[in-house]
Amino acid sequence: MKEEQKHIEALHDIKDMMNRSSRFISLSGLSGISAGVCALAATIYIWPVWLSVRGKLLATDEVQTYPATSVQSLLVITGVITFISALLLALLFTWLRSKKTNTSIWGSTAKRLMINTAIPILTGGFVTYRLLELDLVGLIAPSCLIFYGLALLNGSKYTVSEIRWLGICQIILGLVNLWFIGYGLIAWAIGFGVLHILYGALMWWKYERV
């Protein structure tokens, strides 16, 4: 009986080592929560400006209190600051988790994860920039959600399975938003804010709670 138990434990150890080598498991649930908080904070900050252009997007109100170029600049600056803040916090919490689990934060699996997520994100960045040039502000939020979801879906095979479902939810939300153009900021807040917080909380509860 003891010999059988040893074999079972050995198989579990082998499975764990294979999982560690093929998947990036250092992602922290706190990274998702912090990213969501950053997104919601940005939403609150940009909300008054968004209301000024939302009427125009819905073609029900031609009054625009901010010039289009100022609105675009503010949207871009806020988005960049939010992305950088979320990324730095994600790196911090991921590094802390990697120290706790004694796993490498930068290995071959992490590189594959980065490459597979970077391609859709960079593509989405070029598409977003072109949309800004064409003054198609209403399409920016759904495009960001869709390309971000594709990035998560593309990289999910190199990390925990929950990333896949987060990506699918982002894509669906972005597609729905294409039919509700005037509600882009709300969709953005739900996708990058609420869904990230829910995902992060689930990750923390499932993998990090001790």
Residue pairs with C-beta under 8 A, 6 or more apart in sequence:
19 25
20 103
21 109
22 109
22 158
23 109
23 158
23 159
23 160
24 107
24 109
24 110
24 113
24 158
24 159
25 101
25 103
25 159
25 160
25 207
26 94
26 97
26 98
26 101
26 103
26 105
26 110
27 94
27 97
27 159
27 160
27 163
27 203
28 90
28 93
28 94
28 96
28 97
28 200
28 203
28 204
28 208
29 199
29 200
29 201
29 202
29 203
29 204
29 205
29 206
29 207
29 208
30 93
30 97
30 200
30 204
30 208
31 89
31 90
31 93
31 94
31 200
32 90
32 196
32 197
32 199
32 200
32 201
32 203
33 196
33 197
33 200
33 201
33 204
34 86
34 89
34 90
34 93
34 200
35 86
35 89
35 90
35 192
35 196
35 200
36 192
36 193
36 194
36 195
36 196
36 197
36 198
36 199
36 200
37 193
37 197
38 82
38 85
38 86
38 89
39 82
39 86
39 188
39 189
39 192
39 193
39 196
40 189
40 193
40 194
40 197
41 82
42 78
42 79
42 81
42 82
43 185
43 188
43 189
43 193
45 78
46 74
46 75
46 78
46 185
47 185
49 66
49 71
49 74
49 75
50 184
50 185
52 63
52 64
52 65
52 66
52 71
53 64
53 66
53 68
53 71
53 137
54 182
54 185
55 61
55 62
55 63
55 64
55 182
56 62
56 64
57 137
57 138
57 181
57 182
57 184
58 181
58 182
64 71
66 74
68 135
68 137
71 137
72 132
72 135
72 137
75 137
75 140
76 132
82 192
94 105
95 105
97 208
98 104
98 105
104 110
109 158
112 158
113 155
113 158
113 159
114 155
116 151
116 154
116 155
116 157
116 158
117 151
117 152
117 154
117 155
118 151
119 151
119 154
120 147
120 148
120 150
120 151
120 154
121 147
121 148
121 151
123 147
124 143
124 144
124 146
124 147
124 148
124 150
124 151
127 143
127 147
128 140
128 143
128 144
128 147
131 137
131 139
131 140
131 143
132 140
137 184
138 181
138 182
138 184
139 178
139 181
140 184
141 174
141 177
141 184
141 185
141 187
141 188
142 174
142 175
142 177
142 178
142 181
142 184
142 187
143 174
144 174
144 188
144 192
145 170
145 171
145 173
145 174
145 177
145 187
145 188
145 191
145 192
146 170
146 171
146 174
146 175
148 167
148 170
148 174
148 191
148 192
149 166
149 167
149 168
149 169
149 170
149 171
149 172
149 173
149 174
150 167
150 171
151 167
152 163
152 164
152 166
152 167
152 170
153 164
153 167
153 168
153 171
154 167
155 163
156 163
156 164
156 167
160 203
160 207
162 199
162 202
162 203
162 206
166 195
166 196
166 199
169 191
169 195
170 191
170 195
173 187
173 190
173 191
173 195
174 187
174 191
176 187
177 183
177 184
177 187
180 187
